[in-house]
Every structure is written in C-alpha cells, then in structure tokens.
Amino acid sequence: MKLPRDLSGMDLARALGRVGYVVTRQTGSHVRLTLATEPQHHITIPAHQPLKVGTLAAILGAVAVRMGLDRVELLSRLKL
C-alpha cells in the first residue's frame, strides 16, 4: 500500500489516536504521543505539513512493530 504524500504531522497524531495513542506534550514543532498500555510506547512526530515520506514510513514502522501488525494492516486501521 502506498503511503499518503500530503499527510501532516497533526493529521497523523489524530489518526494514531484511533488506535490508542494520546498526545502527552508538544515542544515547538514536535508532538509526543504515548500508548498507555504496558509497556508504554512513546513516539515523537514532527508537526510539519506535509511529513516527509521517509519520516512517515519510520513512524508507521515503529508503531506497527509495537502493535504486532504489518504496515498494511496498520494503515487500514488508521484509515489514512
């Protein structure tokens, strides 16, 4: 599945909220999200418009590994 090319960091943060991540803080142009289930998982997302494709791929890869999914399944759950 092809990654979206026009996704902003805040749009990604909202989408990750659908799978349990919550915004814990924002410092400058970066947002930190936390998955509250044990063990906790923290991920930092730049609040840029648009996100670079490599950055988006790395973030989605880390989230997919933490949730035990492949990237295609994660993208379908996020509805990106």
N, C-alpha and C positions, 0 to 999 in steps of 0.2 A: 504494500500500500504506500502510495506517495505521500510525503509529508506536506502539510499546508505551507505555502510560501508567504502568506500575508498575516500570520498569527502574531499578535502582540504578547508581551510577557504577562500583562494583566488578564488577557483572554485565556492564556494557558493556566494561570493561577485559578481562575474561576472554574475552568474545566477540571482541574485536579481536585477542586472542592467537591465535585460529584463523586469522587472515589475515596473521600475521607481526609484529604489534606486541608489544613486550616492555616491561614496567614498568622504567623506569630510575631513578625515585626517587619518593618521596612526601614532601610537605611539608604538614603539617597535614592539611586535608581535601581536598587536591588530589593527583592521581596523574599523573605524566608518563609517557607512552608514546612509544617510538621505533620507527620502522620502519627496520631496519638496512640495507636495500638503498639503493644510491646513486641519487640524492641522498637523504640521510636526511630523514625527516619526523618532527617532534615534535608531539605533541598533548597538551594538558592536560585532564584530566577531573575534575570535582568528585566526590568520593566521598560524594555525598548520596543519600538514599533518600526519595522517588524523584527522578530527574532531571527538570527542567522540560522540557516538550516542545520549546520553542524552543532550549534548550541542546543537547538530543539531536539535533535537526534540524541545527544548525550543525556539531556534531562529525561526524555522519554525512556531511554535505555535503562537509566538508574532506577526510575520508578517501576518499570516492568520487572526488573530483577527483584526488587524489594517485594513486589506483589505476587511474584511467581507466575507471571504471564509472559507471553511473547508480545512484541511491539504491535503487531496487527490487532490482537485481542484488546490491548490497552487502548489503542486508537478508537476501536469501535465502542468501548465503554465510555471514553471521553467525548465521543461524538464530535470529533474535530473535522 
